Amino acid sequence: MSNGRYMSIEHCVIANGSDNRISVPIFINPRPSDKISSFPEALSSGEKAVYNEVLYWDYAKHFFRKALDGKKNSRCRKNMV
């Protein structure tokens, strides 16, 4: 939606066991028939859209069908085992 300007990051949490940890997930799901695309503000300086406009339903189907392709972080994997 930021037209590639802001990229999501992958993170790993390693709890130390002595402090409380609080997670606050936020989920925003459009209706399946809603179109998703770059925000108009991300294109306000005349940039071309990097991504095609798609139906949220099509995006969600693709997202859940594809394999996880995250980075391998040995520190996280070692502490999660």
C-alpha positions as CSV (number, residue, x, y, z in Angstrom):
1,M,0.0,0.0,0.0
2,S,3.0,2.3,0.4
3,N,4.0,1.4,-3.2
4,G,7.1,-0.4,-1.9
5,R,8.3,2.6,0.1
6,Y,8.0,0.8,3.5
7,M,8.9,-2.9,3.6
8,S,7.7,-5.2,6.4
9,I,10.4,-6.8,8.6
10,E,10.7,-10.2,10.0
11,H,11.2,-10.4,13.7
12,C,11.9,-13.0,16.4
13,V,11.3,-12.7,20.1
14,I,13.5,-14.4,22.6
15,A,11.8,-14.3,26.0
16,N,14.2,-14.2,28.9
17,G,11.7,-15.9,31.3
18,S,12.0,-13.3,34.1
19,D,10.0,-10.4,32.6
20,N,6.4,-10.3,31.5
21,R,5.9,-9.9,27.8
22,I,2.8,-8.4,26.1
23,S,2.0,-8.7,22.4
24,V,-0.7,-6.6,20.9
25,P,-1.6,-7.9,17.4
26,I,-3.7,-5.7,15.1
27,F,-5.6,-7.2,12.3
28,I,-7.3,-5.3,9.5
29,N,-9.1,-7.4,7.0
30,P,-11.0,-5.8,4.1
31,R,-14.1,-7.5,2.7
32,P,-13.2,-10.1,0.1
33,S,-14.7,-7.9,-2.7
34,D,-12.6,-4.9,-1.7
35,K,-9.8,-3.8,-4.1
36,I,-6.4,-3.2,-2.5
37,S,-3.8,-1.0,-4.1
38,S,-1.2,1.6,-3.3
39,F,-2.5,4.5,-1.3
40,P,-3.1,7.6,-3.4
41,E,-0.8,9.6,-1.1
42,A,2.0,7.1,-2.0
43,L,1.6,8.1,-5.7
44,S,1.0,11.8,-5.1
45,S,4.4,12.8,-6.4
46,G,3.7,11.3,-9.8
47,E,5.1,7.8,-9.1
48,K,3.8,4.8,-11.0
49,A,2.2,2.0,-9.0
50,V,4.7,-0.8,-8.4
51,Y,1.9,-3.3,-7.7
52,N,-1.3,-4.0,-9.6
53,E,-4.7,-3.4,-7.9
54,V,-6.2,-6.7,-6.8
55,L,-9.2,-8.0,-5.1
56,Y,-8.5,-8.8,-1.4
57,W,-9.9,-12.3,-1.9
58,D,-7.4,-13.0,-4.6
59,Y,-4.5,-11.6,-2.5
60,A,-5.5,-13.7,0.5
61,K,-5.8,-16.9,-1.5
62,H,-2.3,-16.3,-2.9
63,F,-0.8,-15.4,0.5
64,F,-2.1,-18.6,2.2
65,R,-1.1,-20.9,-0.7
66,K,2.5,-19.8,-1.0
67,A,5.2,-21.4,1.1
68,L,6.9,-19.5,3.9
69,D,10.0,-18.0,2.6
70,G,11.4,-16.1,5.6
71,K,15.0,-15.6,6.4
72,K,16.8,-18.2,8.4
73,N,17.9,-16.8,11.7
74,S,20.0,-19.4,13.6
75,R,19.8,-17.4,16.8
76,C,16.0,-17.6,16.8
77,R,15.8,-21.2,15.7
78,K,18.4,-22.3,18.3
79,N,16.5,-20.6,21.2
80,M,13.1,-21.9,20.0
81,V,14.1,-25.5,20.1
